[in-house]
Amino acid sequence: MTKGTEIPRADGFRAGPFTVSAVGAEGVDLSSVDASGFTSNLLGQRPDQGGPSTVNKLSIAVLTIVGHTAKLRLFPAG
């Protein structure tokens, strides 16, 4: 994924939609604004952070960052 990539809402997981707002040496930044206007941000997500981040029932793990491209894994939390 690169800056500007949009990840659709995962209805069954009550998360998203997300926009990749940055990818680089500092990590991956994701932002989300839901239908009610609630904003959430996951900033500086990195492969070496010790585990995935979780938003409601969705876990997001950064697998690799190469330059300005990241590979993410989205999966059910729990």
Secondary structure as GFF3:
##gff-version 3
##sequence-region A 1 78
A	DSSP	beta_strand	6	7	.	.	.	ID=ss1
A	DSSP	three_ten_helix	11	13	.	.	.	ID=ss2
A	DSSP	beta_strand	18	24	.	.	.	ID=ss3
A	DSSP	beta_strand	27	33	.	.	.	ID=ss4
A	DSSP	beta_strand	39	45	.	.	.	ID=ss5
A	DSSP	beta_strand	53	55	.	.	.	ID=ss6
A	DSSP	beta_strand	58	66	.	.	.	ID=ss7
A	DSSP	beta_strand	69	76	.	.	.	ID=ss8
###
